Amino acid sequence: MRSTFMGLESSKRGLYTQQSALYTTGHNISNANTLGYTRQRVNMETTPGYPGSGLNTMRTAGHIGTGVQAHSVQRIRDEFIDRQFRQETNKLGYWQSTTKSISQMEDIMSEPSEFGLNQAFTEFWKSMEDINDNPKDAAARQVMLSKGQGLAESFSYIDKQLKLIQGNIGNEINVNTKTVNSLLEQISNLNQQIQTVEPNGYMPNDLYDERDVLLDKLNELIPVSISFEKSGGNALAIAEGSMTIKFKPVNGQEITLVQGREYAHLNPMDSKGKVIDGDVDDLTTDGYNEFQGFAIADIGRPPTESTTVNVTYGNLEKSKGKLAALVNAFGHSNGKGLYPEMLAKLDGLAKTFIEEFNKVHSKGFGLDGSQGDFFSGTTAKDIKVVITDPKQIAASDTNGEEGNNKNMLELSKLQSAVQTGLQDGTFQTYYKSLVGDLAVKGQQAVKEEFNSGTLALQIENNRASHNSVSLDEEMTNMITFQQAYNANARMITVVDETLDKIINGMGRVGL
C-alpha cells in the first residue's frame, strides 16, 4: 500500500518549489532596472508518479502523482531577436562613427562661411581690383599682400586641423582595438566561470546576461558570429555552454577570436605591415600614412600553422562595425579614405593655384622693377607668400611703367580660368565641389545612421518586451506563487490533522 506520509511529502515538495518561484520573482523585481538583465522563470515539472514500473509493483487505483519539483531556472531569451539586434547595432556603430568623422571635417571646412577658404579666395581676387584701378596705390598693394597671406593661412589652417582630427581618429582606432581585446578577454573569463558551474547541473543565468552584454558591445565594433559548446558533466540540456566567437573577413578564412578560455588579440598595422603598439602620432606627422588593417592572433589554427592572420581594410565588411568606419576615415590602401582623399585634393588645389598664379606673376614687374613668384610651396601645408614688400607685386607687364596694370589684369583672369587639373573648373568651383561632395556624403551618413538607429530601436524595444522585467507581470506571479505556497501549507496542515487522528485517535476504543 501507499505510504501514510505520501501526501505530506508531496505538499512539502510543493512548498519548496513555490518558494523557489517566489525567490526567482524577487530576483527579477530586484533587477528590473539592471542593464542587460533577462527575466528568469522556474521550470516546474511533476515528480515521478506512484507506483513505479515493474512486474512486482503493487496495484493501486491509479498512477498517483507525487507532487512537483523545480527542474531549472531559465532565462526568457529569444536568440533570433538577439541576432537581429546585433546586426543592426553593427551597422549603427559604423554610420555613427562615419557621421561623426564627416561632421568634424565639415566644421573645419566651415562652408558656407565668412571665414572659410572660399571667402579667402573671394577677398583675394577682390583686393586685386583696386590695384587694377590704381596700380601705384601702396594701400591697395598692401591689402592684396595681406589677403594673399590670409589665403595661404586658410590653406594651412585647414590642412593642420584635418590632420589633427585624423590623428585623433588614429588614436581612437588604437583605443577601440584595445577595447575589443578587453571584451574578448572578459568573455573568455566568463566562459571559464560558466564551464565551472554548468557541469554541476545549474544554470548561471546572470553570467549569461553579463556575457551577452559584452557581446553586444563587441558587435558594435566588429561583426562577429557565435556558436556554443556544451560543458559536459551533469549540465542541463538547456544550458548554453561555452561561447565561441569568430570573425570572418571578406574573401578570407574565418578567424577564431574566443574559444572556451582562450582569446585572441587584435593589433592595428601601419601601411608597411608593422604592428602599432602605442600611439599613432608617427602615422600622422606628414604625408598620408594609413592603417593597413589588423594583425589577429587566431587561436583556432593548428600549432603547426602561423597563428597570426593579417586582415587588410579591403577584407573588412563595409558598413559594419565602428572599427571599419574609423579605418576608412583615417586612411587605408594607398591614400584612400575620407581624410587622406580630402587632404590630397586640398593639396592638389593648392599646388595648381600656386603654379598658375606664379606662372603669370613672374612674367610681370613690380614698382621697383623686381620679378618673381608671389607664393612658395607645393601643398596646402607649406603655401606661403614670398614677397615681403608691396612694391614687388607685379602689376605691370613692362618694366618701368608704374601705371601699367596689364599683368594684374592677367592675374585677375585666373579667377574665372578653367583648370584642367581641377576637373575643368576654376579654383573656387573646384573647392565648392569638394565641399558639395562632402555634404552629400554627410547627408548619406546621417540618413543611414537614422535608418539604422530607428530599426535598432524598434528591435531593441521588441527585445525588451520579450526579455526585460515587467513589474506588473512579476506582481501577478508573486501573488500566484504566494497563493500556491499557502495552499501547500494548508495541505500539510490537513495531512497533519489526518495523521494526528490516525496516530493518536485510533486504537483507543473503550478508553
C-alpha positions in Angstrom: 0.0 0.0 0.0 1.0 3.6 -0.4 2.9 5.5 2.3 0.9 7.1 5.1 3.2 10.2 4.8 3.0 10.4 0.9 0.7 13.4 1.0 2.9 15.2 3.4 5.9 14.7 1.1 4.0 15.9 -2.0 3.0 19.1 -0.2 6.5 19.6 1.1 7.8 19.5 -2.5 5.1 22.0 -3.5 6.3 24.3 -0.7 9.9 24.2 -1.8 9.0 24.6 -5.5 6.7 27.6 -4.9 9.3 29.1 -2.6 11.9 28.8 -5.4 9.5 30.5 -7.8 8.9 33.3 -5.2 12.6 33.8 -4.8 13.1 34.0 -8.5 10.3 36.5 -8.8 12.0 38.6 -6.1 15.3 38.4 -8.1 13.5 39.6 -11.2 11.9 42.5 -9.3 15.3 43.5 -7.8 16.9 43.6 -11.2 14.1 45.4 -13.1 16.5 48.3 -13.8 19.7 46.3 -14.2 21.3 46.8 -17.7 21.2 43.7 -19.7 19.3 41.6 -17.2 17.0 39.0 -18.6 13.9 37.9 -16.6 14.0 34.4 -15.3 11.5 31.7 -14.6 11.4 28.4 -12.7 10.7 25.5 -14.9 8.4 23.2 -12.8 7.9 19.6 -13.6 6.0 16.8 -11.9 7.9 14.2 -9.9 7.6 10.5 -10.9 4.2 9.0 -10.1 3.4 6.2 -7.7 3.8 3.3 -8.1 6.8 2.8 -10.3 7.0 0.3 -13.2 7.8 -3.4 -12.7 6.2 -6.8 -12.5 6.2 -6.9 -8.8 4.8 -3.4 -8.4 1.7 -3.3 -6.2 -1.7 -2.5 -7.8 -3.4 0.8 -6.9 -6.5 2.5 -8.2 -4.4 4.6 -10.5 -1.0 6.2 -11.1 -0.9 8.6 -8.2 1.0 11.9 -8.5 3.7 12.6 -6.0 4.0 16.4 -6.4 6.2 18.9 -8.2 9.8 20.0 -8.3 11.8 22.9 -9.7 13.7 21.4 -12.6 15.7 24.6 -13.6 15.8 28.3 -13.6 15.9 29.6 -17.1 16.3 33.0 -18.8 13.5 34.2 -21.2 15.6 35.0 -24.2 14.9 34.9 -28.0 18.1 34.1 -30.0 16.6 35.3 -33.3 15.8 38.8 -31.9 19.3 39.0 -30.4 20.8 38.2 -33.8 18.7 40.9 -35.4 19.6 43.4 -32.8 23.4 42.8 -33.2 23.2 43.0 -36.9 21.6 46.5 -36.7 23.8 47.8 -33.9 26.7 46.7 -36.1 25.5 48.9 -38.9 24.6 51.7 -36.5 28.1 51.7 -35.0 29.6 52.1 -38.5 27.3 55.0 -39.5 27.5 56.8 -36.2 31.3 56.8 -36.4 31.2 57.9 -40.1 28.7 60.7 -39.3 31.0 62.0 -36.6 34.1 61.9 -38.8 32.3 63.8 -41.6 30.8 66.3 -39.2 34.2 67.1 -37.8 35.5 67.7 -41.3 32.6 69.9 -42.1 33.3 72.0 -39.1 36.9 72.5 -40.3 35.9 73.3 -43.9 33.3 75.8 -42.4 31.4 76.4 -45.7 29.5 78.5 -46.4 31.2 80.9 -44.1 32.6 84.4 -43.9 35.9 82.9 -42.7 36.4 79.8 -44.9 38.8 79.2 -47.8 36.2 80.2 -50.4 35.8 83.6 -48.8 39.5 83.9 -48.6 39.7 83.4 -52.3 37.0 85.9 -52.9 38.7 88.6 -50.8 42.0 87.9 -52.5 40.5 88.4 -56.0 38.7 91.5 -54.8 41.8 93.1 -53.5 43.3 92.9 -57.0 40.5 95.0 -58.4 41.7 98.1 -56.5 45.2 97.6 -58.0 43.7 97.4 -61.4 42.1 100.8 -60.8 45.3 102.3 -59.4 48.4 100.2 -59.9 50.6 102.7 -57.9 48.4 102.8 -54.8 50.5 101.5 -51.9 47.5 100.9 -49.7 45.8 98.7 -52.4 49.0 96.7 -52.8 49.3 96.2 -49.0 45.7 94.9 -48.9 46.5 92.4 -51.7 49.6 91.3 -49.8 47.6 90.8 -46.6 44.8 89.0 -48.4 47.3 86.7 -50.1 48.8 85.9 -46.7 45.2 85.3 -45.4 44.6 82.9 -48.3 47.8 81.0 -47.6 46.9 80.8 -43.9 43.5 79.4 -44.7 45.0 76.6 -46.7 47.5 75.8 -43.9 44.8 76.0 -41.2 42.5 73.6 -42.9 45.4 71.2 -43.6 46.6 71.3 -40.0 43.2 70.8 -38.4 42.3 68.0 -40.7 45.5 66.2 -39.9 44.9 66.8 -36.2 41.5 65.2 -36.4 42.9 62.4 -38.5 45.4 61.8 -35.7 42.6 61.7 -33.1 40.8 59.2 -35.3 44.0 57.1 -35.4 44.3 57.1 -31.6 40.6 56.2 -31.4 41.3 53.2 -33.6 44.0 52.1 -31.2 41.7 52.7 -28.2 38.9 50.7 -29.7 41.2 47.9 -30.7 42.3 47.6 -27.0 38.6 47.7 -26.1 38.0 44.8 -28.5 40.8 42.8 -26.8 39.5 43.6 -23.4 36.0 42.4 -24.3 37.4 39.2 -25.8 39.3 38.6 -22.5 36.3 39.3 -20.4 34.1 36.9 -22.4 36.7 34.2 -22.1 36.8 34.7 -18.4 33.0 34.3 -18.2 33.3 31.2 -20.3 35.6 29.8 -17.7 33.2 30.6 -14.9 30.2 29.1 -16.9 32.2 25.9 -17.6 32.7 25.6 -13.8 29.1 26.0 -12.9 27.2 24.2 -15.6 28.6 20.6 -15.1 27.0 20.7 -11.6 23.5 20.9 -13.1 23.0 24.6 -12.6 22.1 27.5 -15.0 24.4 30.5 -14.4 21.8 32.9 -15.9 23.4 36.1 -14.5 26.7 35.1 -16.1 24.9 34.5 -19.4 23.5 38.0 -19.1 26.8 39.6 -18.5 28.3 37.7 -21.4 25.5 38.9 -23.7 26.1 42.5 -22.7 29.8 42.2 -23.6 28.9 40.5 -26.9 26.6 43.4 -27.8 29.4 45.9 -27.1 31.8 43.8 -29.2 29.4 43.6 -32.1 29.2 47.4 -32.3 33.0 47.4 -33.0 33.4 44.4 -35.3 30.9 42.0 -36.9 31.2 38.5 -35.3 29.4 35.2 -35.4 28.8 33.0 -32.3 28.3 29.3 -31.6 28.2 27.3 -28.3 30.0 24.3 -27.0 28.3 22.2 -24.2 30.1 21.9 -20.9 29.6 18.2 -20.3 29.2 16.6 -17.0 25.7 17.0 -15.5 25.0 20.1 -17.5 21.3 20.6 -18.3 20.2 20.2 -21.9 19.1 23.9 -21.9 22.4 25.1 -20.6 24.1 27.4 -23.2 27.6 26.2 -22.7 30.9 28.0 -23.6 30.6 30.7 -26.3 32.9 30.6 -29.4 33.3 33.9 -31.2 34.5 34.1 -34.8 35.3 36.9 -37.2 35.1 36.3 -41.0 36.9 38.7 -43.3 35.7 39.2 -46.8 37.4 36.6 -49.1 39.2 35.2 -46.1 39.2 32.2 -43.7 37.2 32.5 -40.5 39.2 33.6 -37.6 38.5 32.4 -34.1 38.5 35.2 -31.5 37.2 33.3 -28.4 37.1 29.6 -27.8 36.4 28.5 -24.3 39.0 30.0 -22.0 41.3 31.2 -24.9 41.0 34.5 -26.6 42.7 36.3 -29.5 44.4 39.7 -29.8 43.9 42.4 -32.4 46.7 44.7 -33.2 46.5 47.6 -35.7 49.1 47.6 -38.5 50.5 50.6 -40.4 50.9 50.9 -44.2 54.2 48.8 -44.0 52.5 46.0 -42.1 54.2 47.0 -38.8 52.2 46.4 -35.6 51.4 49.7 -33.8 51.8 49.1 -30.1 51.5 52.7 -28.7 50.2 56.0 -30.0 49.8 56.6 -33.7 51.4 60.1 -33.8 54.0 58.7 -36.2 51.3 57.9 -38.7 50.0 61.5 -38.9 53.1 63.6 -38.9 53.4 64.2 -42.7 52.0 62.6 -45.8 49.1 60.3 -45.9 50.1 57.5 -43.8 47.5 54.9 -43.1 46.3 51.7 -41.3 46.8 48.7 -43.4 44.5 46.6 -41.2 44.8 44.4 -38.2 47.0 41.5 -37.2 44.9 38.9 -35.4 46.3 36.0 -33.3 43.9 33.2 -34.4 43.7 30.8 -31.5 41.7 28.3 -33.7 44.6 27.4 -36.1 46.7 24.3 -35.6 50.0 24.8 -33.8 51.9 23.9 -37.0 50.5 26.9 -38.8 51.2 30.6 -38.3 48.7 31.8 -35.7 48.8 35.5 -36.8 46.4 36.5 -39.6 46.7 39.9 -41.3 43.4 41.4 -42.2 43.6 44.4 -44.5 40.9 47.0 -44.8 39.7 45.5 -48.1 38.8 42.4 -46.2 36.7 44.2 -43.6 33.0 44.1 -44.3 31.9 47.5 -45.5 29.3 49.4 -43.5 29.7 47.1 -40.5 31.3 48.0 -37.2 32.9 51.1 -35.7 36.4 50.0 -36.4 35.8 49.7 -40.2 34.4 53.2 -40.2 37.4 54.6 -38.2 39.9 53.0 -40.5 38.0 54.3 -43.6 38.1 57.8 -42.1 41.7 57.7 -41.1 43.0 56.2 -44.3 44.0 52.9 -46.0 45.1 51.3 -49.2 47.4 53.9 -50.8 45.8 57.1 -49.9 42.2 56.0 -49.9 39.9 57.1 -47.1 37.8 60.1 -46.0 40.6 62.3 -44.6 43.5 61.3 -46.9 41.4 61.9 -50.0 40.3 65.3 -48.8 43.9 66.3 -47.8 45.2 65.1 -51.2 42.5 67.1 -53.1 43.3 70.2 -50.9 47.0 69.8 -51.7 46.1 69.4 -55.4 44.2 72.7 -55.3 47.0 74.5 -53.5 49.6 73.2 -55.9 47.7 74.1 -59.0 46.9 77.6 -57.7 50.5 78.2 -56.7 51.8 77.1 -60.0 49.3 79.0 -62.2 49.4 82.2 -60.1 53.2 82.2 -60.1 53.4 81.5 -63.8 51.6 84.8 -64.6 53.0 86.8 -61.7 56.6 86.0 -62.6 56.1 87.5 -66.1 55.3 91.0 -64.7 57.2 93.7 -63.0 56.9 95.4 -59.6 57.2 99.1 -58.9 60.8 98.5 -58.1 61.4 96.5 -61.3 61.5 93.2 -59.5 60.3 89.9 -60.9 59.5 86.6 -59.2 56.9 84.3 -57.6 54.1 85.6 -55.3 53.7 82.2 -53.5 56.0 79.5 -52.4 55.4 75.8 -51.6 53.7 72.9 -53.2 51.0 71.8 -50.7 48.3 73.3 -48.5 50.6 72.9 -45.6 53.6 74.9 -46.8 52.0 77.5 -49.0 53.3 81.0 -48.1 53.6 84.5 -49.6 57.1 85.0 -50.8 57.2 88.8 -51.3 57.5 91.0 -48.3 57.3 94.5 -49.9 54.0 95.6 -51.6 56.2 97.2 -54.4 57.2 93.7 -55.5 53.6 92.9 -56.6 54.0 92.5 -60.4 51.1 94.6 -61.8 52.8 95.8 -64.9 53.9 93.8 -67.9 56.6 96.3 -68.8 59.4 97.3 -66.5 59.4 101.0 -65.5 55.7 101.6 -66.4 54.2 102.3 -62.9 50.7 102.9 -64.2 50.6 99.7 -66.3 48.1 97.2 -64.9 48.1 94.7 -67.8 49.8 91.9 -65.8 47.4 92.4 -62.9 44.6 92.0 -65.4 46.0 88.7 -66.4 46.3 87.7 -62.8 42.6 88.7 -62.3 41.5 86.4 -65.1 42.7 83.4 -63.2 39.6 83.8 -61.0 37.4 82.5 -63.8 40.0 80.5 -65.7 39.3 76.8 -66.2 42.0 74.5 -64.8 42.3 71.1 -66.4 43.9 69.6 -63.3 40.9 70.6 -61.2 38.2 68.7 -63.1 37.9 71.5 -65.6 36.7 74.0 -63.0 38.0 77.2 -61.5 39.9 77.3 -58.2 36.7 78.2 -56.3 34.3 76.0 -58.1 36.6 73.0 -57.6 36.8 73.8 -53.9 33.0 74.2 -53.8 32.7 70.8 -55.4 34.8 69.3 -52.6 32.5 70.8 -50.1 29.5 69.7 -52.0 30.7 66.1 -52.2 31.4 66.2 -48.5 27.9 67.5 -47.9 26.4 64.6 -49.9 28.5 62.1 -48.0 27.4 63.7 -44.7 23.8 63.6 -45.8 24.0 60.0 -46.7 25.7 59.1 -43.5 23.1 60.9 -41.4 20.3 59.2 -43.4 21.9 55.7 -42.9 22.5 56.5 -39.2 18.9 57.5 -38.8 17.6 54.4 -40.6 19.9 52.0 -38.7 19.1 53.8 -35.4 15.3 53.7 -36.0 15.4 50.0 -36.9 17.8 49.2 -34.0 15.5 51.0 -31.6 12.5 49.1 -32.9 14.3 45.8 -32.5 15.6 46.8 -29.0 12.0 47.6 -27.9 10.9 44.3 -29.2 13.7 42.5 -27.4 13.0 44.4 -24.2 9.3 43.5 -24.4 10.4 39.8 -24.5 13.4 39.8 -22.2 13.1 42.5 -19.7 11.2 42.5 -16.4 7.6 43.7 -16.3 6.8 44.7 -12.7 3.0 44.2 -13.3 3.7 40.6 -14.5 6.0 39.9 -11.6 3.5 41.2 -9.1 0.9 38.8 -10.7 3.3 35.9 -10.5 4.2 36.8 -6.9 0.5 36.6 -5.9 0.1 33.4 -7.8 3.1 31.7 -6.2 2.2 33.1 -2.8 -1.3 31.6 -3.0 0.1 28.3 -4.2 2.6 28.3 -1.3 -0.3 29.0 1.2 -2.4 26.2 -0.3 0.5 23.7 0.0 1.0 24.8 3.6 -2.7 24.3 4.2 -2.5 20.9 2.7 0.3 20.0 5.1 -1.9 21.1 7.9 -4.8 18.9 6.6 -2.4 15.9 6.3 -1.1 16.6 9.8 -4.6 16.6 11.2 -5.2 13.3 9.4 -2.1 11.7 10.8 -2.9 13.0 14.2 -6.3 11.2 14.1 -4.6 8.0 12.9 -1.8 8.1 15.4 -3.5 9.5 18.5 -7.1 8.6 17.9 -7.1 5.0 16.6 -6.9 2.0 19.0 -8.5 3.9 21.9 -11.9 2.2 21.8 -13.4 1.9 25.2 -10.9 4.3 26.8 
